[in-house]
Amino acid sequence: MQDWVFVDTCIWASFFTKPHSTEKLAVDSLIDAGHVALLGPLVAEVLLGCRRKNEADWVASRLRAAHYVEIDWNDWRSAADLGRELASLGHRLPLTDLVVAGVAKRLNAHVYSVDPHFDHVPDLKRYWP
């Protein structure tokens, strides 16, 4: 689990739409190594970005290559705690980002994202190709 990388929605967008991007190459490598992990909210965000059902079905079939991690009660509590902590410092993060960060920290996993929200999460391991 320590080699797992939660790939954020913004990276998946480049992966699926820019075939020669750094993100595509990096995620392909992570998939080949069996290191990609996903959470339900990430799956939903990625699929929500698809315009048509057949496109969403195709994307969903590709996402199946990742390890799927269930979010438990304590993860939701941790996300809320982290959200309050960051809000007290002036940083309001979306719930999905809070959950991803919390689960990644629990599993000692990395987060691959260019979203600046994750810059505010203390002790979060980031993946940079």
C-alpha positions in Angstrom: 0.0 0.0 0.0 2.9 2.4 0.6 3.5 2.4 -3.2 0.0 3.3 -4.0 -0.8 6.6 -5.7 -4.2 8.2 -5.7 -4.5 9.8 -9.1 -6.7 13.0 -8.9 -9.4 13.9 -11.3 -7.3 16.7 -13.0 -4.6 14.1 -13.9 -7.2 11.6 -15.2 -8.6 14.4 -17.4 -5.2 14.8 -19.1 -4.7 11.0 -19.2 -7.8 10.5 -21.2 -7.7 13.6 -23.5 -4.0 14.3 -24.1 -2.3 11.1 -25.4 1.2 12.5 -25.4 1.1 14.3 -22.1 3.4 13.9 -19.1 0.3 12.8 -17.1 -0.6 10.1 -19.6 2.9 8.7 -19.6 3.2 8.8 -15.8 -0.2 7.2 -15.2 0.5 4.5 -17.8 3.7 3.7 -15.9 1.9 3.7 -12.5 -0.8 1.4 -13.9 1.8 -1.0 -15.4 3.4 -1.2 -11.9 0.1 -1.7 -10.2 0.4 1.4 -8.1 -2.8 3.4 -9.0 -5.5 3.6 -6.4 -9.0 5.1 -6.6 -11.8 6.1 -4.3 -15.5 6.3 -5.1 -15.6 10.1 -5.2 -12.7 10.2 -7.7 -14.4 7.6 -9.9 -17.6 9.7 -9.8 -15.8 12.9 -10.7 -14.0 11.4 -13.6 -17.1 9.8 -15.0 -19.1 13.0 -14.5 -16.7 14.7 -16.9 -17.7 12.4 -19.7 -20.3 13.8 -22.1 -21.9 10.6 -23.2 -22.7 7.3 -21.5 -20.7 5.2 -24.0 -17.7 7.4 -23.3 -18.3 7.0 -19.5 -18.5 3.3 -19.9 -15.2 3.1 -21.8 -13.5 5.4 -19.2 -14.9 3.2 -16.4 -13.5 0.1 -18.0 -10.1 1.7 -18.0 -10.4 2.8 -14.4 -10.9 -0.8 -13.4 -7.1 -1.2 -13.7 -6.7 0.7 -10.4 -6.9 -0.6 -6.9 -10.3 0.4 -5.5 -10.2 1.5 -1.8 -13.4 1.7 0.3 -13.9 4.8 2.4 -14.9 3.9 6.0 -16.5 5.8 8.9 -13.1 6.9 10.3 -12.1 8.3 6.9 -15.1 10.5 6.8 -14.4 11.7 10.3 -10.8 12.4 9.4 -11.9 14.3 6.3 -14.2 16.5 8.5 -11.4 17.1 11.0 -8.9 18.0 8.3 -11.5 20.3 6.7 -12.1 22.2 9.9 -8.4 22.4 10.6 -7.6 23.9 7.2 -10.6 26.2 7.2 -9.4 27.7 10.5 -6.2 28.6 8.6 -8.2 30.1 5.7 -8.1 27.1 3.3 -11.5 25.7 2.4 -11.0 22.4 0.4 -13.7 20.5 -1.4 -14.9 17.3 0.3 -13.4 15.0 -2.3 -10.0 16.5 -1.8 -10.3 16.1 2.0 -11.3 12.5 1.7 -8.5 11.7 -0.8 -5.9 13.4 1.4 -7.1 11.7 4.5 -7.2 8.2 3.0 -3.8 8.7 1.4 -2.4 9.7 4.7 -4.0 6.7 6.4 -2.5 4.3 3.9 0.8 6.1 3.6 0.1 6.6 -0.1 0.9 9.4 -2.5 -1.4 11.8 -4.2 -0.8 12.7 -7.9 -2.4 16.1 -8.5 -1.7 19.5 -9.8 -4.6 20.9 -7.7 -3.2 23.5 -5.4 -5.6 22.5 -2.7 -3.4 19.6 -1.8 -0.5 22.0 -1.1 -2.3 23.0 2.1 -2.5 19.4 3.6 0.3 18.9 6.1 2.4 15.7 5.8 0.7 14.6 2.6 3.0 12.6 0.3 2.8 13.9 -3.2 3.8 12.0 -6.4 5.7 13.9 -9.0 6.8 12.1 -12.2 
